[in-house]
Amino acid sequence: METNAVSNPQSAVSTSVGNQRLAESFDTFLVLLTSQMKNQDPLSPMDSGDFTQQIVQMTGVEQQLLTNDLLKQLVGTSGEGVADAVSLIGKQVRAATEEAALTDKSADWIFRLDREAQSVKVEVLDDKGSIVHVEALENVEGGEHDFRWDGKNVLGVQQPDGGTYTLRITATDSAGATVPHNTFIQGLVRAVEQVDGQTYVTIGGSRALWQTISSIGLPPTTTTTTGGAPAPSNTSGDETPALAA
């Protein structure tokens, strides 16, 4: 995936020189303005509107240079991820993250164990770090495993859609040693947004940094039945042979 960086050295130099000249001119302007006020004829003072107009003109130039700086920063930030992330919309992707949103009363993750684990504790935590669900698994083979939480907390109360939850895996082997693991979410990219300079992609109902995407594939194909009506296709992201490792 290539990123086309946007840069304009001439513009950057011009803006820097402009800022320097503006600072020098503004200081000179203040000196002259102070001198005018000190030496004006008390019986015939200068119109205050003249002072106001001069200040407004200097402020306008300053704001224009600040605007140029902000535009340059925005263009530079866009070149670092937004353009590439937008190209992912409609693609099937996998992102390395432990966070997933509760959508349609369920949240889905994929966890991968480096080797067989005798004991695996699976915990779902809310945005405050409180455990809302826990499961104990035994003799889990190494490799990838799907995990779906039904959205009910430890008391059996259904949690509302829209919340973001974290999957915490604790895996140990027969000797009590920790088994390394990775956690992912997978699905179609539906949107791209930028928050505080960070680019996020919406995968299904979940959001992840676009830099965490580890694989990209074509969206699931829709098959056609004999009668011509489209048959349901897999959109959950659990089975996508096209994903690259």
Helices and strands as residue ranges (DSSP letters): H 9-39, H 48-78, H 82-86, E 92-95, E 99-101, E 107-113, E 117-125, E 131-140, E 143-149, E 164-172, E 181-195, E 198-203, E 206-209, G 210-212, E 213-217
